[in-house]
Amino acid sequence: MEMVKINLGKNGITESLINEINLQLEKRGVVKVKMLKNFERRSEKDLVVRELTEKLCCRVKDVRGFVITLER
């Protein structure tokens, strides 16, 4: 099964982004989230990872550069 990639851009972590990641986690179990260069909180990577895992009730599988791999 192909891995889904979701971009995290200038709008940041919105409710629609959370809903889309949650939907893809339910369908596939694994999602890659890429923080784009125009994402304002890019320097706060650890806080972003923690916020996503708390809101989505999932685990971090891997963090490489600005790509976060989440799994449920």
C-alpha positions as CSV (number, residue, x, y, z in Angstrom):
1,M,0.0,0.0,0.0
2,E,1.3,3.4,-0.9
3,M,2.3,5.8,1.9
4,V,0.3,9.1,2.1
5,K,2.2,12.3,2.2
6,I,0.6,15.4,3.6
7,N,2.2,18.9,3.4
8,L,2.1,21.2,6.4
9,G,2.3,24.8,5.0
10,K,1.7,28.4,5.8
11,N,-1.8,27.8,7.3
12,G,-0.3,25.7,10.0
13,I,-2.1,23.0,12.0
14,T,-5.7,23.6,11.2
15,E,-8.8,21.5,12.0
16,S,-9.1,20.4,8.4
17,L,-5.5,19.2,8.4
18,I,-6.0,17.3,11.6
19,N,-9.2,15.7,10.1
20,E,-7.4,14.7,6.9
21,I,-4.4,13.2,8.8
22,N,-6.8,11.3,11.1
23,L,-8.8,10.0,8.1
24,Q,-5.6,8.7,6.4
25,L,-4.4,7.2,9.6
26,E,-7.6,5.2,9.9
27,K,-7.4,4.0,6.3
28,R,-3.7,3.3,6.0
29,G,-2.2,3.3,9.5
30,V,0.8,5.3,8.5
31,V,1.1,9.0,7.2
32,K,4.1,11.2,6.4
33,V,3.7,14.9,7.2
34,K,6.2,17.2,5.6
35,M,6.8,20.7,7.0
36,L,7.3,23.0,4.1
37,K,9.7,26.0,4.1
38,N,6.8,28.5,4.5
39,F,5.5,26.8,7.7
40,E,6.0,29.4,10.4
41,R,6.7,27.0,13.3
42,R,9.3,25.0,11.4
43,S,12.0,25.8,14.0
44,E,9.8,24.4,16.8
45,K,9.8,20.9,15.3
46,D,9.6,19.0,18.6
47,L,6.6,21.0,19.7
48,V,4.8,20.4,16.4
49,V,5.5,16.7,16.7
50,R,4.1,16.6,20.2
51,E,1.0,18.7,19.2
52,L,0.2,16.3,16.3
53,T,0.6,13.2,18.4
54,E,-1.7,14.5,21.2
55,K,-4.4,15.7,18.8
56,L,-4.4,12.6,16.7
57,C,-3.7,10.0,19.5
58,C,-1.0,8.4,17.4
59,R,2.7,7.5,17.7
60,V,5.8,8.9,15.9
61,K,7.4,6.3,13.8
62,D,10.3,8.4,12.5
63,V,11.4,12.0,12.2
64,R,14.0,12.8,9.5
65,G,14.7,16.4,8.7
66,F,11.4,18.1,8.3
67,V,9.4,14.9,7.6
68,I,7.4,13.3,10.4
69,T,6.1,9.7,10.0
70,L,3.1,9.0,12.1
71,E,1.4,5.6,12.8
72,R,-1.6,4.3,14.6
